[in-house]
Amino acid sequence: MKADTRELSGGKPFYGRGDPIAAIATPQGNSALAVIRTGGDGSIELLAKIFSRPRRLKEAPGNSIVHGWIISGGKKIDDVLVSVYRSPVSYTGEDGADISCHGGIAAVKAILSALKNAGFTDALPGEFTFRTFMNGKIDLTRAESVMEIVSAKTDKGREQAVRRLSGILQNKISAIKNGLAEILAACEINLDYPEDELSGGDNDPFPDIKNLEEIILQLNELVLLWNHERIFAEGALAVIAGRPNAGKSSLFNFLLREDRSIVTEIPGTTRDWIEAFISVDGIPLRLADTAGLREESGGIESIGIARSYELLEKADLILYLIDGQEGITPADTGFIEKNKAGSVPLLLIWNKADIAAFDAPPISRGNKFISISAKTGEGIPALLKAVSQTLEKSSGNIPGADSGSAEETGPGTLRQKELIEESVKFLEEALSLIDRGETLDLVSSPLRESVNCLGEITGEVTTADILEIMFSKFCVGK
């Protein structure tokens, strides 16, 4: 068996080598089919060593399929189809082949073992996409969008990631960076040739300040879009809260369409919070059912209540239920007063509308009530609409804009968002230096750092450590 020549002296495999690599690209388990991906210079010739029709495989053109057997030690392992890709018209830009085999665990393991014996090494997480980036097939924003698509929880989240994969974010960042580079170039030309007049008028050493302010505005708009993108990529946390027996677990179960939380008439049944994902208008929602909030509890229940309060602090949205049979209690009023002015949006829900002793008040402490029955489903559509509208509004969605429009595509990862913020800080520093009348050589430095931040988003400026951290979060085989 060939040793892994990609290992450093410390024994850790590393990215950046061109060895032939292999990995399973589909979930492991019993299934009709599985796909094992191979790639790298000489990978097709290496695969031919364990293929029943070696000459046919070696001569196969790109984007063609060859049928045959994987053979190891003179024995047939599995009947497979090999999809052949030739450089440079391939995902990675290298020669490669995808092996479609039967999906049994034993079959996949046997083929992977045969590939190792032939000279392939195990692919690192995301190594195929890493090579795609290194070979100039995609930039870093598109590379990250690949993993966004793989992990998308709703169709809307997938659509947002597809927009980034198509290059919309890259084009935005590149256009802004090019404009900023022109301003930097003008400053540096002024440094070298101060006697020349530039485009800003007589004796104007800073001819493009208005453009600089416009660039800051554009970057800040992208930062504002981050929260909007985040809820589609990561999901929003909606916490169901309320006094014991208000119907929190019933609402949780109704929205999930399954009995996940225990429902009884005994207050305090839920001792800890439980969560599950649902989709609300394309938004992945982490819905959490919590222990009933009350002061006069003790023992295990008090621990559950404490955890409920901790979860409320992390929430993107609070769904506060009030028992329609009992009405608003002082405890309810206290919770509403405490949270109505907080940073977390609060929806007030009047539950048990089917058996409530009286109707919900139209408004309380500036908040409207949504009347529902978690038992019959009455009012649930209106509640879900309010949930999606509240999250869209709180996430920084542009009022009046179409949420499906390309113009709204923003950063899809925290890394991208933080680099944009860093770029803005350098630009604001440059403006501050200009306002103080500092010299061009001092102004040029933060401008250059700002350009580098934008270049790091797309991968034009990067380091090996950053790339390893990024691609190690990908799944193996992608």
C-alpha positions in Angstrom: 0.0 0.0 0.0 1.3 3.4 -0.9 2.2 5.7 2.0 0.5 9.1 2.2 3.2 11.4 0.8 1.1 14.4 1.7 1.9 14.0 5.4 4.1 16.6 7.1 6.8 15.6 9.5 4.2 15.8 12.3 2.1 13.1 10.5 -0.8 15.4 9.6 -2.1 15.3 6.0 -2.2 18.7 4.4 -3.9 20.5 1.5 -2.2 21.7 -1.6 -0.6 18.6 -3.1 -1.6 17.1 -6.4 -1.6 13.4 -5.5 -4.4 11.2 -6.8 -7.1 11.2 -4.1 -10.3 9.2 -3.5 -13.3 9.5 -1.2 -16.9 8.4 -1.0 -19.2 11.3 -2.1 -22.5 9.9 -0.9 -23.7 9.0 2.7 -22.5 5.7 3.9 -25.1 3.0 4.5 -27.3 0.6 2.6 -28.6 2.2 -0.6 -29.2 1.4 -4.3 -26.1 3.3 -5.4 -23.1 5.0 -4.0 -20.6 7.3 -5.7 -16.8 7.2 -5.0 -15.0 10.2 -6.4 -11.4 10.1 -7.6 -9.2 12.9 -9.0 -5.7 14.2 -9.6 -3.0 14.0 -12.2 -2.7 10.4 -13.4 -5.8 9.3 -11.5 -7.5 7.7 -14.6 -4.4 5.6 -15.3 -4.2 4.6 -11.7 -7.8 3.6 -11.7 -7.3 1.5 -14.8 -5.0 -0.8 -12.8 -8.0 -2.1 -10.9 -10.5 -1.9 -13.7 -11.6 -4.8 -15.9 -11.3 -2.8 -19.1 -8.1 -0.7 -18.6 -7.5 0.2 -22.2 -11.1 1.4 -22.7 -10.8 3.5 -19.5 -7.5 5.1 -20.5 -8.8 6.0 -23.9 -12.2 7.3 -22.8 -12.8 11.0 -23.6 -14.0 13.4 -21.0 -17.7 13.4 -20.1 -18.1 9.8 -21.0 -19.1 6.7 -19.1 -17.4 3.3 -19.1 -18.9 0.1 -17.8 -16.8 -2.6 -16.1 -15.7 -4.3 -12.9 -13.5 -3.1 -10.1 -10.9 -5.9 -9.5 -8.6 -6.5 -6.6 -6.2 -9.5 -6.2 -7.6 -11.0 -9.3 -11.2 -11.1 -7.9 -14.2 -9.1 -9.0 -15.3 -6.5 -6.3 -18.3 -4.8 -7.9 -20.0 -4.1 -11.2 -19.6 -0.3 -11.7 -20.0 2.6 -14.1 -17.1 5.1 -14.3 -17.8 8.7 -15.3 -14.6 10.1 -16.9 -13.6 13.8 -16.7 -10.6 15.3 -18.4 -8.6 18.4 -17.6 -9.4 21.2 -17.8 -13.1 20.5 -18.4 -13.8 19.0 -15.0 -15.0 20.2 -11.5 -11.5 20.4 -10.1 -9.7 21.2 -13.4 -7.8 17.9 -13.1 -8.4 14.5 -14.6 -10.8 12.5 -12.5 -13.5 9.8 -12.4 -16.6 9.1 -10.4 -17.3 5.5 -9.7 -21.0 4.6 -9.4 -21.2 1.3 -7.5 -23.8 -0.6 -5.5 -24.6 1.2 -2.2 -23.8 -1.6 0.3 -21.3 -0.7 3.0 -19.2 -3.8 2.2 -19.0 -2.9 -1.5 -17.9 0.7 -0.8 -15.3 -0.3 1.7 -13.9 -3.0 -0.7 -13.6 -0.4 -3.6 -12.0 2.2 -1.3 -9.5 -0.4 -0.2 -8.7 -1.4 -3.8 -8.1 2.3 -4.7 -5.7 2.7 -1.8 -3.8 -0.4 -2.8 -3.6 1.0 -6.4 -2.0 4.2 -5.1 -4.8 6.6 -4.2 -4.8 8.5 -0.9 -7.8 9.5 1.2 -9.2 12.9 0.3 -9.3 15.4 3.1 -12.6 17.2 3.8 -13.4 19.5 1.0 -10.2 18.7 -0.9 -11.9 18.4 -4.3 -13.4 21.8 -3.9 -10.1 23.1 -2.6 -8.4 22.0 -5.8 -11.2 23.6 -7.8 -10.4 26.9 -6.1 -6.6 26.5 -6.5 -7.0 25.7 -10.2 -8.9 28.9 -10.7 -12.3 27.3 -11.5 -14.1 29.2 -8.7 -13.4 31.9 -6.2 -13.7 31.5 -2.4 -17.3 32.9 -2.3 -18.4 30.2 -4.8 -16.4 27.5 -2.9 -18.2 28.4 0.3 -21.5 28.4 -1.4 -20.9 24.8 -2.4 -21.1 23.7 1.2 -24.0 26.1 1.8 -26.0 24.2 -0.8 -25.0 20.8 0.7 -26.2 22.0 4.2 -29.2 24.0 3.0 -32.3 23.2 5.2 -34.9 24.8 3.0 -35.5 25.5 -0.7 -35.1 29.3 0.0 -31.7 28.7 1.7 -30.7 26.6 -1.3 -31.7 29.4 -3.7 -29.7 32.0 -1.8 -26.6 29.7 -1.9 -27.1 29.1 -5.6 -27.1 32.8 -6.3 -23.7 33.0 -4.6 -22.5 30.0 -6.6 -23.5 31.7 -9.8 -21.1 34.5 -9.0 -23.4 37.3 -7.9 -21.6 38.0 -4.6 -18.2 37.7 -6.3 -19.2 40.2 -8.9 -20.4 42.6 -6.3 -17.2 42.4 -4.2 -15.0 42.5 -7.3 -16.7 45.7 -8.6 -16.4 47.4 -5.2 -12.7 46.3 -4.9 -11.9 47.6 -8.4 -13.4 51.0 -7.6 -11.4 51.1 -4.4 -8.2 50.1 -6.2 -8.7 53.0 -8.6 -8.9 55.4 -5.6 -5.8 53.8 -4.1 -3.9 54.1 -7.5 -4.8 57.8 -7.7 -3.4 58.4 -4.3 -0.2 56.6 -5.1 0.2 58.4 -8.4 -0.2 61.7 -6.5 2.6 60.5 -4.2 4.9 59.8 -7.1 4.0 62.7 -9.3 2.6 65.5 -7.0 3.1 68.1 -9.7 0.6 66.4 -12.0 -3.0 67.4 -11.9 -5.5 64.5 -11.4 -9.2 64.3 -12.0 -10.3 66.1 -8.9 -9.3 69.7 -9.9 -6.5 72.0 -9.1 -4.3 71.0 -6.1 -6.8 68.4 -5.0 -4.8 65.4 -3.6 -7.9 63.4 -2.9 -9.9 63.4 -6.1 -12.3 60.5 -5.3 -13.5 61.1 -1.8 -17.2 61.0 -2.8 -16.6 57.6 -4.5 -14.9 56.4 -1.2 -18.0 57.4 0.8 -20.2 55.6 -1.8 -18.1 52.4 -1.4 -18.5 52.5 2.4 -22.3 52.8 1.9 -22.3 49.8 -0.5 -20.3 47.7 1.9 -22.5 48.6 4.9 -25.5 47.5 2.8 -23.9 44.1 2.4 -23.3 43.9 6.1 -26.9 44.6 6.8 -27.9 41.8 4.5 -25.9 39.3 6.6 -28.6 38.7 9.2 -31.1 38.2 6.3 -28.8 35.6 4.7 -28.0 34.0 8.1 -31.5 33.0 8.9 -31.8 31.1 5.6 -28.4 29.5 6.0 -28.3 28.7 9.7 -32.0 29.0 10.7 -33.6 31.2 13.3 -34.2 30.2 16.9 -37.8 30.6 17.9 -38.5 29.9 21.6 -42.0 29.0 22.8 -42.4 30.4 26.3 -45.2 31.0 28.8 -46.6 29.9 32.2 -47.1 26.2 33.0 -50.1 24.7 31.2 -50.4 27.5 28.7 -50.2 25.0 25.8 -46.6 25.4 24.8 -46.0 21.7 24.2 -49.3 21.3 22.3 -48.2 24.1 20.0 -44.8 22.6 19.5 -46.3 19.2 18.6 -48.9 20.8 16.3 -46.3 22.7 14.3 -44.1 19.5 14.1 -47.1 17.3 13.2 -45.8 14.8 15.7 -45.9 14.1 19.4 -42.4 15.2 20.5 -43.3 16.9 23.8 -45.4 15.3 26.5 -48.7 17.0 26.9 -50.7 16.7 30.2 -53.0 18.9 32.3 -50.4 18.8 35.1 -48.4 22.0 35.2 -44.6 21.6 35.0 -44.6 18.5 32.9 -41.9 19.8 30.6 -38.7 19.8 32.7 -36.2 20.8 30.0 -36.3 22.4 26.6 -36.5 20.4 23.4 -36.0 21.6 19.9 -36.7 20.6 16.3 -36.4 22.2 12.8 -39.4 23.2 10.8 -39.7 25.4 7.7 -41.8 28.6 7.8 -42.1 30.3 4.4 -38.7 28.9 3.4 -37.0 30.0 6.7 -35.4 27.1 8.7 -36.8 27.6 12.1 -35.3 26.0 15.2 -38.4 25.7 17.3 -37.8 25.2 21.0 -40.3 24.1 23.6 -39.4 25.2 27.1 -40.4 24.6 30.7 -43.2 26.7 32.0 -42.1 29.9 33.7 -43.1 30.3 37.3 -41.4 31.4 40.5 -42.8 28.9 43.0 -41.0 25.9 41.6 -38.2 23.8 43.1 -36.1 20.8 42.5 -35.6 19.5 38.9 -38.3 21.8 37.5 -36.4 24.9 38.7 -33.4 23.7 36.7 -35.5 23.5 33.6 -36.9 27.0 34.1 -33.3 28.4 34.5 -32.4 26.7 31.2 -35.5 28.2 29.6 -34.3 31.7 30.6 -30.9 31.0 29.2 -32.4 29.9 25.9 -34.6 33.0 25.7 -31.4 35.2 25.8 -30.2 33.4 22.6 -33.5 33.5 20.7 -34.2 35.3 17.4 -37.9 35.3 18.2 -40.0 34.7 21.3 -43.5 33.1 21.0 -45.1 33.9 24.3 -48.3 31.9 25.1 -51.1 33.0 27.4 -53.7 30.6 28.6 -57.0 31.9 27.2 -59.0 30.1 29.9 -57.0 31.8 32.7 -56.4 35.2 31.0 -53.5 37.5 31.6 -51.9 37.0 34.9 -49.4 39.3 36.8 -46.6 36.9 35.7 -47.6 37.3 32.1 -47.7 41.1 32.4 -44.3 41.1 34.1 -42.8 39.0 31.3 -44.3 41.2 28.6 -43.1 44.4 30.2 -39.6 43.0 30.6 -39.2 41.8 27.1 -41.3 44.2 24.9 -38.5 46.7 24.5 -35.7 44.1 24.2 -33.7 43.3 21.1 -35.5 40.0 20.6 -38.9 40.3 18.8 -41.9 39.2 20.9 -45.1 37.7 19.5 -48.0 37.4 22.0 -50.2 34.3 21.5 -53.6 33.9 23.0 -54.0 30.1 23.2 -57.0 27.8 23.7 -59.2 30.1 21.6 -61.6 27.1 21.1 -62.4 26.9 24.8 -61.2 30.3 26.1 -63.4 31.9 28.8 -63.1 35.3 27.0 -61.6 36.8 23.9 -58.1 38.0 23.6 -57.6 41.7 24.2 -56.9 43.5 20.9 -53.6 45.0 22.3 -51.5 44.9 25.4 -48.5 47.0 26.2 -48.2 47.9 22.6 -48.3 44.3 21.4 -51.1 42.7 19.4 -52.3 39.3 20.3 -52.6 36.4 17.8 -55.5 34.2 18.8 -54.9 30.4 18.2 -55.9 27.0 19.3 -52.9 24.6 19.5 -55.4 21.8 19.7 -57.6 22.5 16.7 -55.2 24.5 14.6 -57.3 27.6 14.6 -55.2 30.7 13.9 -52.1 28.8 13.1 -51.7 30.1 9.5 -51.9 33.7 10.8 -49.3 32.8 13.5 -46.9 31.4 10.9 -47.3 34.4 8.7 -46.5 36.7 11.6 -43.4 34.6 12.4 -42.0 34.9 8.9 -42.8 38.6 8.6 -41.2 39.3 12.0 -38.1 37.4 11.2 -37.8 39.0 7.7 -38.1 42.5 9.3 -35.7 41.8 12.2 -33.1 40.3 10.0 -32.6 43.5 8.1 -34.5 42.7 4.9 -34.8 45.7 2.6 -38.4 47.1 2.8 -40.2 46.7 -0.4 -37.5 44.6 -2.1 -38.2 41.2 -3.5 -36.6 38.6 -1.3 -35.9 36.5 -4.3 -34.0 39.2 -6.2 -30.4 39.0 -7.0 -29.9 42.5 -5.7 -30.4 41.2 -2.1 -27.7 38.6 -2.3 -25.3 39.3 0.6 -22.5 37.5 2.4 -23.3 33.8 3.1 -20.7 33.1 5.8 -19.6 34.9 9.0 -16.0 35.0 7.5 -17.3 37.1 4.5 -19.3 39.4 6.7 -16.4 40.0 9.2 -14.0 40.8 6.3 -16.5 43.3 4.9 -16.8 45.0 8.3 -13.0 45.1 8.5 -12.8 46.7 5.1 -15.2 49.4 6.2 -13.1 50.1 9.4 -10.0 50.7 7.2 -12.0 53.0 4.9 -13.4 55.0 7.8 -9.8 55.3 9.2 -8.7 56.6 5.8 -11.5 59.2 5.8 -10.6 60.3 9.4 -7.0 60.8 8.2 -8.2 62.9 5.3 -10.4 65.0 7.6 -7.4 65.7 9.8 -5.3 66.8 6.8 -2.8 63.9 7.0 -0.5 63.2 4.1 -1.2 60.8 1.3 1.3 58.2 2.4 -0.7 57.8 5.7 -4.0 57.6 3.9 -2.8 55.0 1.4 -2.0 52.5 4.1 -5.6 51.8 5.3 -6.9 52.0 1.7 -4.5 49.2 0.8 -5.6 47.1 3.8 -9.2 47.6 2.8 -8.5 46.3 -0.7 -6.7 43.3 0.8 -9.8 42.5 3.0 -12.0 42.4 -0.1 -9.4 40.3 -1.9 -9.5 37.9 1.0 -13.2 37.4 0.6 -12.8 36.1 -3.0 -9.5 34.4 -2.4 -7.2 36.8 -4.3 -5.4 37.4 -1.0 -5.2 34.5 1.3 -3.0 32.2 3.4 -2.6 28.4 3.6 -3.8 28.4 7.2 -7.0 30.2 6.3 -7.7 27.8 3.4 -7.1 24.8 5.6 -9.6 26.1 8.3 -12.2 26.8 5.6 -12.1 23.6 3.7 -11.7 21.3 6.7 -15.3 22.2 7.5 -16.5 20.6 4.2 -17.7 17.1 4.0 -15.4 14.4 2.7 -15.8 13.8 -1.0 -16.8 17.4 -1.8 
